[in-house]
Amino acid sequence: MTPFRPTSHNRPGEQISTTPSGLKVTSAKRLMVDSMVRMIQKAENHSVEDKLDEESNNN
């Protein structure tokens, strides 16, 4: 996803983006999804690091 989006004078509920699959979504939904994806990626990164630490401590 592109980090820079064009500015708009429309309210967030009125701003429409088109996804790569052709679906139209409001910018508010897009921001929410971007935020959720970042949280999941952070959680996955932390869990992988924790597992690696556990394995190195067990050896």
mmCIF file of the N, C-alpha and C atoms, coordinates in Angstrom:
data_MODEL
# 
_entry.id   MODEL 
# 
loop_
_atom_site.group_PDB 
_atom_site.id 
_atom_site.type_symbol 
_atom_site.label_atom_id 
_atom_site.label_alt_id 
_atom_site.label_comp_id 
_atom_site.label_asym_id 
_atom_site.label_entity_id 
_atom_site.label_seq_id 
_atom_site.pdbx_PDB_ins_code 
_atom_site.Cartn_x 
_atom_site.Cartn_y 
_atom_site.Cartn_z 
_atom_site.occupancy 
_atom_site.B_iso_or_equiv 
_atom_site.pdbx_formal_charge 
_atom_site.auth_seq_id 
_atom_site.auth_comp_id 
_atom_site.auth_asym_id 
_atom_site.auth_atom_id 
_atom_site.pdbx_PDB_model_num 
ATOM 1   N N  . MET A 1 1  ? 0.826   -1.172  0.000  1.00 0.00 ? 1  MET A N  1 
ATOM 2   C CA . MET A 1 1  ? 0.000   0.000   0.000  1.00 0.00 ? 1  MET A CA 1 
ATOM 3   C C  . MET A 1 1  ? 0.875   1.241   0.000  1.00 0.00 ? 1  MET A C  1 
ATOM 4   N N  . THR A 1 2  ? 0.427   2.212   -0.696 1.00 0.00 ? 2  THR A N  1 
ATOM 5   C CA . THR A 1 2  ? 1.202   3.434   -0.791 1.00 0.00 ? 2  THR A CA 1 
ATOM 6   C C  . THR A 1 2  ? 1.036   4.271   0.474  1.00 0.00 ? 2  THR A C  1 
ATOM 7   N N  . PRO A 1 3  ? 2.135   4.745   1.060  1.00 0.00 ? 3  PRO A N  1 
ATOM 8   C CA . PRO A 1 3  ? 2.021   5.523   2.296  1.00 0.00 ? 3  PRO A CA 1 
ATOM 9   C C  . PRO A 1 3  ? 1.519   6.940   2.064  1.00 0.00 ? 3  PRO A C  1 
ATOM 10  N N  . PHE A 1 4  ? 1.624   7.437   0.848  1.00 0.00 ? 4  PHE A N  1 
ATOM 11  C CA . PHE A 1 4  ? 1.204   8.798   0.552  1.00 0.00 ? 4  PHE A CA 1 
ATOM 12  C C  . PHE A 1 4  ? -0.045  8.767   -0.313 1.00 0.00 ? 4  PHE A C  1 
ATOM 13  N N  . ARG A 1 5  ? -1.087  9.399   0.173  1.00 0.00 ? 5  ARG A N  1 
ATOM 14  C CA . ARG A 1 5  ? -2.340  9.444   -0.572 1.00 0.00 ? 5  ARG A CA 1 
ATOM 15  C C  . ARG A 1 5  ? -2.630  10.897  -0.924 1.00 0.00 ? 5  ARG A C  1 
ATOM 16  N N  . PRO A 1 6  ? -3.286  11.138  -2.046 1.00 0.00 ? 6  PRO A N  1 
ATOM 17  C CA . PRO A 1 6  ? -3.595  12.520  -2.408 1.00 0.00 ? 6  PRO A CA 1 
ATOM 18  C C  . PRO A 1 6  ? -4.530  13.150  -1.381 1.00 0.00 ? 6  PRO A C  1 
ATOM 19  N N  . THR A 1 7  ? -4.347  14.453  -1.165 1.00 0.00 ? 7  THR A N  1 
ATOM 20  C CA . THR A 1 7  ? -5.205  15.151  -0.216 1.00 0.00 ? 7  THR A CA 1 
ATOM 21  C C  . THR A 1 7  ? -6.577  15.371  -0.829 1.00 0.00 ? 7  THR A C  1 
ATOM 22  N N  . SER A 1 8  ? -7.552  15.551  0.026  1.00 0.00 ? 8  SER A N  1 
ATOM 23  C CA . SER A 1 8  ? -8.911  15.768  -0.437 1.00 0.00 ? 8  SER A CA 1 
ATOM 24  C C  . SER A 1 8  ? -9.612  16.696  0.536  1.00 0.00 ? 8  SER A C  1 
ATOM 25  N N  . HIS A 1 9  ? -10.548 17.464  0.034  1.00 0.00 ? 9  HIS A N  1 
ATOM 26  C CA . HIS A 1 9  ? -11.325 18.343  0.897  1.00 0.00 ? 9  HIS A CA 1 
ATOM 27  C C  . HIS A 1 9  ? -12.625 17.666  1.320  1.00 0.00 ? 9  HIS A C  1 
ATOM 28  N N  . ASN A 1 10 ? -12.836 16.434  0.883  1.00 0.00 ? 10 ASN A N  1 
ATOM 29  C CA . ASN A 1 10 ? -14.026 15.691  1.283  1.00 0.00 ? 10 ASN A CA 1 
ATOM 30  C C  . ASN A 1 10 ? -13.867 15.171  2.704  1.00 0.00 ? 10 ASN A C  1 
ATOM 31  N N  . ARG A 1 11 ? -14.985 14.954  3.366  1.00 0.00 ? 11 ARG A N  1 
ATOM 32  C CA . ARG A 1 11 ? -14.947 14.363  4.698  1.00 0.00 ? 11 ARG A CA 1 
ATOM 33  C C  . ARG A 1 11 ? -14.505 12.911  4.573  1.00 0.00 ? 11 ARG A C  1 
ATOM 34  N N  . PRO A 1 12 ? -13.930 12.328  5.654  1.00 0.00 ? 12 PRO A N  1 
ATOM 35  C CA . PRO A 1 12 ? -13.416 10.958  5.576  1.00 0.00 ? 12 PRO A CA 1 
ATOM 36  C C  . PRO A 1 12 ? -14.428 9.941   5.061  1.00 0.00 ? 12 PRO A C  1 
ATOM 37  N N  . GLY A 1 13 ? -15.683 10.074  5.428  1.00 0.00 ? 13 GLY A N  1 
ATOM 38  C CA . GLY A 1 13 ? -16.690 9.125   4.957  1.00 0.00 ? 13 GLY A CA 1 
ATOM 39  C C  . GLY A 1 13 ? -17.017 9.279   3.488  1.00 0.00 ? 13 GLY A C  1 
ATOM 40  N N  . GLU A 1 14 ? -16.619 10.411  2.903  1.00 0.00 ? 14 GLU A N  1 
ATOM 41  C CA . GLU A 1 14 ? -16.926 10.676  1.500  1.00 0.00 ? 14 GLU A CA 1 
ATOM 42  C C  . GLU A 1 14 ? -15.744 10.391  0.576  1.00 0.00 ? 14 GLU A C  1 
ATOM 43  N N  . GLN A 1 15 ? -14.581 10.152  1.136  1.00 0.00 ? 15 GLN A N  1 
ATOM 44  C CA . GLN A 1 15 ? -13.404 9.875   0.322  1.00 0.00 ? 15 GLN A CA 1 
ATOM 45  C C  . GLN A 1 15 ? -13.421 8.402   -0.070 1.00 0.00 ? 15 GLN A C  1 
ATOM 46  N N  . ILE A 1 16 ? -13.313 8.131   -1.347 1.00 0.00 ? 16 ILE A N  1 
ATOM 47  C CA . ILE A 1 16 ? -13.389 6.765   -1.852 1.00 0.00 ? 16 ILE A CA 1 
ATOM 48  C C  . ILE A 1 16 ? -12.062 6.388   -2.499 1.00 0.00 ? 16 ILE A C  1 
ATOM 49  N N  . SER A 1 17 ? -11.572 5.198   -2.164 1.00 0.00 ? 17 SER A N  1 
ATOM 50  C CA . SER A 1 17 ? -10.366 4.655   -2.787 1.00 0.00 ? 17 SER A CA 1 
ATOM 51  C C  . SER A 1 17 ? -10.752 3.381   -3.519 1.00 0.00 ? 17 SER A C  1 
ATOM 52  N N  . THR A 1 18 ? -10.002 3.043   -4.541 1.00 0.00 ? 18 THR A N  1 
ATOM 53  C CA . THR A 1 18 ? -10.223 1.791   -5.250 1.00 0.00 ? 18 THR A CA 1 
ATOM 54  C C  . THR A 1 18 ? -9.080  0.853   -4.924 1.00 0.00 ? 18 THR A C  1 
ATOM 55  N N  . THR A 1 19 ? -9.417  -0.356  -4.478 1.00 0.00 ? 19 THR A N  1 
ATOM 56  C CA . THR A 1 19 ? -8.405  -1.350  -4.130 1.00 0.00 ? 19 THR A CA 1 
ATOM 57  C C  . THR A 1 19 ? -7.877  -2.003  -5.399 1.00 0.00 ? 19 THR A C  1 
ATOM 58  N N  . PRO A 1 20 ? -6.753  -2.735  -5.309 1.00 0.00 ? 20 PRO A N  1 
ATOM 59  C CA . PRO A 1 20 ? -6.237  -3.427  -6.493 1.00 0.00 ? 20 PRO A CA 1 
ATOM 60  C C  . PRO A 1 20 ? -7.251  -4.393  -7.106 1.00 0.00 ? 20 PRO A C  1 
ATOM 61  N N  . SER A 1 21 ? -8.162  -4.919  -6.285 1.00 0.00 ? 21 SER A N  1 
ATOM 62  C CA . SER A 1 21 ? -9.168  -5.846  -6.811 1.00 0.00 ? 21 SER A CA 1 
ATOM 63  C C  . SER A 1 21 ? -10.360 -5.112  -7.419 1.00 0.00 ? 21 SER A C  1 
ATOM 64  N N  . GLY A 1 22 ? -10.354 -3.782  -7.345 1.00 0.00 ? 22 GLY A N  1 
ATOM 65  C CA . GLY A 1 22 ? -11.420 -3.004  -7.955 1.00 0.00 ? 22 GLY A CA 1 
ATOM 66  C C  . GLY A 1 22 ? -12.534 -2.609  -7.000 1.00 0.00 ? 22 GLY A C  1 
ATOM 67  N N  . LEU A 1 23 ? -12.445 -3.010  -5.731 1.00 0.00 ? 23 LEU A N  1 
ATOM 68  C CA . LEU A 1 23 ? -13.461 -2.636  -4.752 1.00 0.00 ? 23 LEU A CA 1 
ATOM 69  C C  . LEU A 1 23 ? -13.282 -1.181  -4.345 1.00 0.00 ? 23 LEU A C  1 
ATOM 70  N N  . LYS A 1 24 ? -14.394 -0.523  -4.084 1.00 0.00 ? 24 LYS A N  1 
ATOM 71  C CA . LYS A 1 24 ? -14.329 0.862   -3.618 1.00 0.00 ? 24 LYS A CA 1 
ATOM 72  C C  . LYS A 1 24 ? -14.528 0.871   -2.109 1.00 0.00 ? 24 LYS A C  1 
ATOM 73  N N  . VAL A 1 25 ? -13.613 1.523   -1.391 1.00 0.00 ? 25 VAL A N  1 
ATOM 74  C CA . VAL A 1 25 ? -13.708 1.617   0.064  1.00 0.00 ? 25 VAL A CA 1 
ATOM 75  C C  . VAL A 1 25 ? -13.465 3.054   0.492  1.00 0.00 ? 25 VAL A C  1 
ATOM 76  N N  . THR A 1 26 ? -14.065 3.428   1.615  1.00 0.00 ? 26 THR A N  1 
ATOM 77  C CA . THR A 1 26 ? -13.848 4.777   2.130  1.00 0.00 ? 26 THR A CA 1 
ATOM 78  C C  . THR A 1 26 ? -12.470 4.851   2.766  1.00 0.00 ? 26 THR A C  1 
ATOM 79  N N  . SER A 1 27 ? -11.949 6.056   2.876  1.00 0.00 ? 27 SER A N  1 
ATOM 80  C CA . SER A 1 27 ? -10.612 6.220   3.446  1.00 0.00 ? 27 SER A CA 1 
ATOM 81  C C  . SER A 1 27 ? -10.593 5.816   4.912  1.00 0.00 ? 27 SER A C  1 
ATOM 82  N N  . ALA A 1 28 ? -11.708 6.005   5.623  1.00 0.00 ? 28 ALA A N  1 
ATOM 83  C CA . ALA A 1 28 ? -11.754 5.615   7.036  1.00 0.00 ? 28 ALA A CA 1 
ATOM 84  C C  . ALA A 1 28 ? -11.557 4.108   7.175  1.00 0.00 ? 28 ALA A C  1 
ATOM 85  N N  . LYS A 1 29 ? -12.210 3.332   6.320  1.00 0.00 ? 29 LYS A N  1 
ATOM 86  C CA . LYS A 1 29 ? -12.041 1.873   6.363  1.00 0.00 ? 29 LYS A CA 1 
ATOM 87  C C  . LYS A 1 29 ? -10.619 1.498   5.972  1.00 0.00 ? 29 LYS A C  1 
ATOM 88  N N  . ARG A 1 30 ? -10.088 2.177   4.991  1.00 0.00 ? 30 ARG A N  1 
ATOM 89  C CA . ARG A 1 30 ? -8.732  1.874   4.534  1.00 0.00 ? 30 ARG A CA 1 
ATOM 90  C C  . ARG A 1 30 ? -7.715  2.141   5.647  1.00 0.00 ? 30 ARG A C  1 
ATOM 91  N N  . LEU A 1 31 ? -7.878  3.251   6.362  1.00 0.00 ? 31 LEU A N  1 
ATOM 92  C CA . LEU A 1 31 ? -6.982  3.561   7.472  1.00 0.00 ? 31 LEU A CA 1 
ATOM 93  C C  . LEU A 1 31 ? -7.102  2.522   8.577  1.00 0.00 ? 31 LEU A C  1 
ATOM 94  N N  . MET A 1 32 ? -8.330  2.075   8.845  1.00 0.00 ? 32 MET A N  1 
ATOM 95  C CA . MET A 1 32 ? -8.540  1.062   9.878  1.00 0.00 ? 32 MET A CA 1 
ATOM 96  C C  . MET A 1 32 ? -7.848  -0.245  9.491  1.00 0.00 ? 32 MET A C  1 
ATOM 97  N N  . VAL A 1 33 ? -7.990  -0.653  8.241  1.00 0.00 ? 33 VAL A N  1 
ATOM 98  C CA . VAL A 1 33 ? -7.361  -1.890  7.777  1.00 0.00 ? 33 VAL A CA 1 
ATOM 99  C C  . VAL A 1 33 ? -5.842  -1.760  7.815  1.00 0.00 ? 33 VAL A C  1 
ATOM 100 N N  . ASP A 1 34 ? -5.306  -0.621  7.370  1.00 0.00 ? 34 ASP A N  1 
ATOM 101 C CA . ASP A 1 34 ? -3.854  -0.403  7.425  1.00 0.00 ? 34 ASP A CA 1 
ATOM 102 C C  . ASP A 1 34 ? -3.339  -0.540  8.851  1.00 0.00 ? 34 ASP A C  1 
ATOM 103 N N  . SER A 1 35 ? -4.071  0.037   9.794  1.00 0.00 ? 35 SER A N  1 
ATOM 104 C CA . SER A 1 35 ? -3.674  -0.022  11.195 1.00 0.00 ? 35 SER A CA 1 
ATOM 105 C C  . SER A 1 35 ? -3.700  -1.457  11.719 1.00 0.00 ? 35 SER A C  1 
ATOM 106 N N  . MET A 1 36 ? -4.744  -2.193  11.370 1.00 0.00 ? 36 MET A N  1 
ATOM 107 C CA . MET A 1 36 ? -4.859  -3.585  11.824 1.00 0.00 ? 36 MET A CA 1 
ATOM 108 C C  . MET A 1 36 ? -3.743  -4.445  11.244 1.00 0.00 ? 36 MET A C  1 
ATOM 109 N N  . VAL A 1 37 ? -3.411  -4.232  9.982  1.00 0.00 ? 37 VAL A N  1 
ATOM 110 C CA . VAL A 1 37 ? -2.336  -4.996  9.343  1.00 0.00 ? 37 VAL A CA 1 
ATOM 111 C C  . VAL A 1 37 ? -1.014  -4.728  10.046 1.00 0.00 ? 37 VAL A C  1 
ATOM 112 N N  . ARG A 1 38 ? -0.740  -3.452  10.370 1.00 0.00 ? 38 ARG A N  1 
ATOM 113 C CA . ARG A 1 38 ? 0.501   -3.122  11.081 1.00 0.00 ? 38 ARG A CA 1 
ATOM 114 C C  . ARG A 1 38 ? 0.558   -3.792  12.450 1.00 0.00 ? 38 ARG A C  1 
ATOM 115 N N  . MET A 1 39 ? -0.574  -3.807  13.169 1.00 0.00 ? 39 MET A N  1 
ATOM 116 C CA . MET A 1 39 ? -0.597  -4.448  14.488 1.00 0.00 ? 39 MET A CA 1 
ATOM 117 C C  . MET A 1 39 ? -0.325  -5.945  14.381 1.00 0.00 ? 39 MET A C  1 
ATOM 118 N N  . ILE A 1 40 ? -0.914  -6.592  13.376 1.00 0.00 ? 40 ILE A N  1 
ATOM 119 C CA . ILE A 1 40 ? -0.703  -8.030  13.181 1.00 0.00 ? 40 ILE A CA 1 
ATOM 120 C C  . ILE A 1 40 ? 0.746   -8.304  12.818 1.00 0.00 ? 40 ILE A C  1 
ATOM 121 N N  . GLN A 1 41 ? 1.318   -7.485  11.940 1.00 0.00 ? 41 GLN A N  1 
ATOM 122 C CA . GLN A 1 41 ? 2.715   -7.681  11.551 1.00 0.00 ? 41 GLN A CA 1 
ATOM 123 C C  . GLN A 1 41 ? 3.641   -7.512  12.744 1.00 0.00 ? 41 GLN A C  1 
ATOM 124 N N  . LYS A 1 42 ? 3.381   -6.523  13.595 1.00 0.00 ? 42 LYS A N  1 
ATOM 125 C CA . LYS A 1 42 ? 4.204   -6.333  14.792 1.00 0.00 ? 42 LYS A CA 1 
ATOM 126 C C  . LYS A 1 42 ? 4.091   -7.530  15.717 1.00 0.00 ? 42 LYS A C  1 
ATOM 127 N N  . ALA A 1 43 ? 2.879   -8.037  15.896 1.00 0.00 ? 43 ALA A N  1 
ATOM 128 C CA . ALA A 1 43 ? 2.666   -9.190  16.775 1.00 0.00 ? 43 ALA A CA 1 
ATOM 129 C C  . ALA A 1 43 ? 3.399   -10.410 16.237 1.00 0.00 ? 43 ALA A C  1 
ATOM 130 N N  . GLU A 1 44 ? 3.348   -10.616 14.922 1.00 0.00 ? 44 GLU A N  1 
ATOM 131 C CA . GLU A 1 44 ? 4.043   -11.758 14.322 1.00 0.00 ? 44 GLU A CA 1 
ATOM 132 C C  . GLU A 1 44 ? 5.547   -11.615 14.492 1.00 0.00 ? 44 GLU A C  1 
ATOM 133 N N  . ASN A 1 45 ? 6.071   -10.422 14.299 1.00 0.00 ? 45 ASN A N  1 
ATOM 134 C CA . ASN A 1 45 ? 7.511   -10.200 14.448 1.00 0.00 ? 45 ASN A CA 1 
ATOM 135 C C  . ASN A 1 45 ? 7.954   -10.468 15.873 1.00 0.00 ? 45 ASN A C  1 
ATOM 136 N N  . HIS A 1 46 ? 7.165   -10.015 16.842 1.00 0.00 ? 46 HIS A N  1 
ATOM 137 C CA . HIS A 1 46 ? 7.522   -10.236 18.245 1.00 0.00 ? 46 HIS A CA 1 
ATOM 138 C C  . HIS A 1 46 ? 7.463   -11.714 18.596 1.00 0.00 ? 46 HIS A C  1 
ATOM 139 N N  . SER A 1 47 ? 6.449   -12.420 18.084 1.00 0.00 ? 47 SER A N  1 
ATOM 140 C CA . SER A 1 47 ? 6.324   -13.832 18.434 1.00 0.00 ? 47 SER A CA 1 
ATOM 141 C C  . SER A 1 47 ? 7.470   -14.639 17.819 1.00 0.00 ? 47 SER A C  1 
ATOM 142 N N  . VAL A 1 48 ? 7.919   -14.285 16.633 1.00 0.00 ? 48 VAL A N  1 
ATOM 143 C CA . VAL A 1 48 ? 9.048   -14.976 16.004 1.00 0.00 ? 48 VAL A CA 1 
ATOM 144 C C  . VAL A 1 48 ? 10.317  -14.718 16.806 1.00 0.00 ? 48 VAL A C  1 
ATOM 145 N N  . GLU A 1 49 ? 10.517  -13.472 17.219 1.00 0.00 ? 49 GLU A N  1 
ATOM 146 C CA . GLU A 1 49 ? 11.702  -13.139 18.017 1.00 0.00 ? 49 GLU A CA 1 
ATOM 147 C C  . GLU A 1 49 ? 11.685  -13.878 19.349 1.00 0.00 ? 49 GLU A C  1 
ATOM 148 N N  . ASP A 1 50 ? 10.516  -13.981 19.980 1.00 0.00 ? 50 ASP A N  1 
ATOM 149 C CA . ASP A 1 50 ? 10.402  -14.701 21.248 1.00 0.00 ? 50 ASP A CA 1 
ATOM 150 C C  . ASP A 1 50 ? 10.751  -16.171 21.075 1.00 0.00 ? 50 ASP A C  1 
ATOM 151 N N  . LYS A 1 51 ? 10.268  -16.776 19.998 1.00 0.00 ? 51 LYS A N  1 
ATOM 152 C CA . LYS A 1 51 ? 10.557  -18.192 19.751 1.00 0.00 ? 51 LYS A CA 1 
ATOM 153 C C  . LYS A 1 51 ? 12.050  -18.409 19.520 1.00 0.00 ? 51 LYS A C  1 
ATOM 154 N N  . LEU A 1 52 ? 12.679  -17.506 18.785 1.00 0.00 ? 52 LEU A N  1 
ATOM 155 C CA . LEU A 1 52 ? 14.116  -17.633 18.539 1.00 0.00 ? 52 LEU A CA 1 
ATOM 156 C C  . LEU A 1 52 ? 14.897  -17.491 19.840 1.00 0.00 ? 52 LEU A C  1 
ATOM 157 N N  . ASP A 1 53 ? 14.477  -16.570 20.694 1.00 0.00 ? 53 ASP A N  1 
ATOM 158 C CA . ASP A 1 53 ? 15.131  -16.403 21.996 1.00 0.00 ? 53 ASP A CA 1 
ATOM 159 C C  . ASP A 1 53 ? 14.987  -17.656 22.849 1.00 0.00 ? 53 ASP A C  1 
ATOM 160 N N  . GLU A 1 54 ? 13.796  -18.254 22.844 1.00 0.00 ? 54 GLU A N  1 
ATOM 161 C CA . GLU A 1 54 ? 13.562  -19.469 23.623 1.00 0.00 ? 54 GLU A CA 1 
ATOM 162 C C  . GLU A 1 54 ? 14.445  -20.609 23.127 1.00 0.00 ? 54 GLU A C  1 
ATOM 163 N N  . GLU A 1 55 ? 14.540  -20.746 21.795 1.00 0.00 ? 55 GLU A N  1 
ATOM 164 C CA . GLU A 1 55 ? 15.356  -21.819 21.225 1.00 0.00 ? 55 GLU A CA 1 
ATOM 165 C C  . GLU A 1 55 ? 16.826  -21.626 21.568 1.00 0.00 ? 55 GLU A C  1 
ATOM 166 N N  . SER A 1 56 ? 17.305  -20.390 21.505 1.00 0.00 ? 56 SER A N  1 
ATOM 167 C CA . SER A 1 56 ? 18.716  -20.151 21.812 1.00 0.00 ? 56 SER A CA 1 
ATOM 168 C C  . SER A 1 56 ? 18.993  -20.366 23.299 1.00 0.00 ? 56 SER A C  1 
ATOM 169 N N  . ASN A 1 57 ? 18.031  -20.087 24.153 1.00 0.00 ? 57 ASN A N  1 
ATOM 170 C CA . ASN A 1 57 ? 18.202  -20.318 25.590 1.00 0.00 ? 57 ASN A CA 1 
ATOM 171 C C  . ASN A 1 57 ? 18.170  -21.804 25.937 1.00 0.00 ? 57 ASN A C  1 
ATOM 172 N N  . ASN A 1 58 ? 17.432  -22.590 25.167 1.00 0.00 ? 58 ASN A N  1 
ATOM 173 C CA . ASN A 1 58 ? 17.328  -24.028 25.423 1.00 0.00 ? 58 ASN A CA 1 
ATOM 174 C C  . ASN A 1 58 ? 18.575  -24.778 24.963 1.00 0.00 ? 58 ASN A C  1 
ATOM 175 N N  . ASN A 1 59 ? 19.327  -24.209 24.053 1.00 0.00 ? 59 ASN A N  1 
ATOM 176 C CA . ASN A 1 59 ? 20.517  -24.904 23.516 1.00 0.00 ? 59 ASN A CA 1 
ATOM 177 C C  . ASN A 1 59 ? 21.717  -24.619 24.321 1.00 0.00 ? 59 ASN A C  1 
# 
